[in-house]
Amino acid sequence: MSKSAAGFLILALLSGVMHFALFEDTEITLPLVGCGVFAVLFVLALVAGRKIKFDPVLR
């Protein structure tokens, strides 16, 4: 896992915990939206970190 993916994972977890700790009654808050954004960025960082090599044989 790359450093950026680990950073996004930590940010997603922290913002999710902040949502549940501070806003128990509200459904959608800024920390919850941030959690979703950081989770998407985490998945994108994981995909980008795989360094997939595509070498088709074209004849």
Buried (B, 14 or more C-beta within 10 A) or exposed (E): EEEBBEBBBEBBBBBBEBBEEEBEEEEEBEBBEBBBBBBEBBBEBBEEEEEEEEEEEEE
